[in-house]
Amino acid sequence: MNENENPEMTEVEAAEVNEAEAAMPPENAEGDRMALEAEIERLRSEVARLGELQARSRGELDEFCLLFPSVPLSALPSEVREAVDGGVPLAAAYALYEKREAHRAAVGKRSAEGSWRGMNESGGGEYYSPAEVREMSQKEVHKNYKKIMESMKHWK
């Protein structure tokens, strides 16, 4: 095969195909050539897909840096990284995280001020309000299961 047969093929790709063809026995050359061309096409598609993914990621990073200029990427909590891995755009995942944290802080502040009747009734440890438990992720519920169960005894 020479470069003129496929104008989209680079010189390096053409050289690789020519080397492969030269090493093939003549009886299988046509079938092997077709297999190589199919593999090249598959790889081109994969490169295009990865290029699109990279462009989208770059756009998400630019948007995040524009919306949250004071937040370094290295400081992203695991909750945000997990959401991004699940397909949520970075800026949206972080905005949701901030919203949840603000809500948790507000609920915690109300609890600390005694607005929740069940808080520390026994004078012992800290309890979670029903609202706090509803806002927890599965990981947080699992981690705080015993404390949640104890808190439920004090809910009214």
C-alpha positions in Angstrom: 0.0 0.0 0.0 1.3 3.5 -0.7 0.4 6.9 0.7 -1.8 7.7 -2.3 -4.3 4.9 -1.6 -5.6 6.6 1.5 -5.0 10.4 1.7 -6.0 10.5 5.4 -3.2 8.1 6.4 -0.1 9.8 7.8 3.4 8.9 6.5 4.1 7.0 9.7 0.9 4.9 9.4 1.7 4.2 5.8 5.2 3.1 6.7 3.9 0.8 9.4 1.4 -0.7 7.0 4.1 -1.2 4.3 6.4 -2.9 6.9 3.6 -5.2 8.0 2.7 -6.1 4.4 6.3 -6.8 3.6 6.5 -9.3 6.5 3.3 -11.1 5.5 3.3 -14.3 3.4 1.8 -13.5 0.0 -1.3 -15.9 0.3 -2.6 -14.0 3.4 -1.5 -10.5 2.4 -5.0 -9.3 1.3 -6.8 -10.5 4.3 -4.2 -9.3 6.7 -4.1 -5.9 4.9 -7.8 -5.6 5.4 -7.5 -6.5 9.1 -4.8 -3.9 9.5 -6.9 -1.3 7.8 -9.8 -2.1 10.1 -7.6 -1.9 13.1 -6.2 1.5 11.9 -9.8 2.7 11.5 -10.7 1.5 15.0 -7.7 3.3 16.4 -8.6 6.5 14.6 -12.1 6.4 16.1 -10.7 5.9 19.5 -8.3 8.8 19.1 -11.2 11.0 18.0 -13.3 9.9 21.0 -10.5 10.6 23.4 -10.0 14.0 21.7 -13.6 14.9 22.3 -13.4 13.7 25.9 -10.3 15.8 26.4 -11.9 18.9 24.9 -15.0 18.4 27.1 -12.8 18.0 30.2 -10.8 21.1 29.4 -14.1 23.0 29.0 -15.3 21.8 32.4 -12.0 22.8 34.0 -12.2 26.2 32.4 -15.8 26.7 33.6 -14.8 25.5 37.2 -11.9 27.9 37.4 -14.1 30.7 36.2 -16.8 30.0 38.7 -14.6 29.0 41.7 -11.3 30.8 41.2 -10.2 30.4 44.8 -10.7 26.6 44.9 -7.6 24.6 43.9 -8.4 21.3 42.1 -6.1 19.5 44.6 -8.6 20.5 47.3 -11.6 18.9 45.8 -13.4 16.6 48.2 -13.9 12.9 47.4 -17.6 13.5 47.2 -17.1 15.9 44.2 -14.6 13.6 42.5 -17.0 10.6 42.8 -19.8 12.7 41.3 -17.5 13.7 38.4 -16.5 10.1 37.8 -20.2 9.4 37.7 -20.7 11.8 34.8 -21.7 15.0 36.6 -19.9 18.1 35.3 -17.2 19.4 37.6 -18.7 22.9 38.3 -22.2 21.3 39.0 -20.7 18.7 41.3 -18.8 21.3 43.3 -21.8 23.7 43.5 -23.9 20.9 44.8 -21.2 20.0 47.3 -21.1 23.7 48.5 -24.9 23.8 48.8 -25.0 20.6 50.9 -22.2 21.8 53.1 -24.0 25.1 53.7 -27.1 23.2 54.5 -25.3 20.9 56.9 -23.7 23.9 58.6 -27.1 25.6 59.0 -28.7 22.4 60.4 -25.7 22.0 62.7 -26.0 25.6 63.9 -29.7 25.2 64.6 -29.0 22.0 66.4 -26.2 23.7 68.4 -28.6 26.5 69.4 -31.0 24.0 70.7 -33.7 24.3 68.1 -33.9 20.6 67.8 -35.4 19.2 71.0 -33.6 15.9 70.9 -30.2 17.3 70.8 -28.1 16.2 73.8 -31.0 15.5 76.0 -29.1 13.0 78.0 -26.3 15.5 78.4 -24.0 12.9 76.9 -23.0 12.7 73.3 -24.0 14.4 70.1 -27.1 13.2 68.2 -28.1 13.7 64.6 -31.4 15.3 63.7 -33.7 13.6 61.1 -32.8 16.4 58.6 -29.1 15.8 59.1 -29.5 12.1 58.4 -31.5 12.7 55.3 -28.7 14.9 53.9 -26.0 12.2 54.5 -24.6 10.2 51.7 -24.6 6.4 51.9 -21.0 6.4 53.0 -21.7 8.9 55.8 -24.7 6.9 57.0 -22.6 3.7 57.0 -19.8 5.5 58.9 -22.1 7.0 61.5 -24.7 4.1 61.7 -24.4 3.6 65.5 -24.6 7.3 66.2 -27.7 7.6 63.9 -29.4 4.7 65.6 -28.8 6.3 69.0 -30.1 9.6 67.7 -33.3 8.0 66.5 -34.2 7.1 70.0 -34.4 10.8 70.8 -36.4 11.9 67.8 -39.9 13.2 68.6 
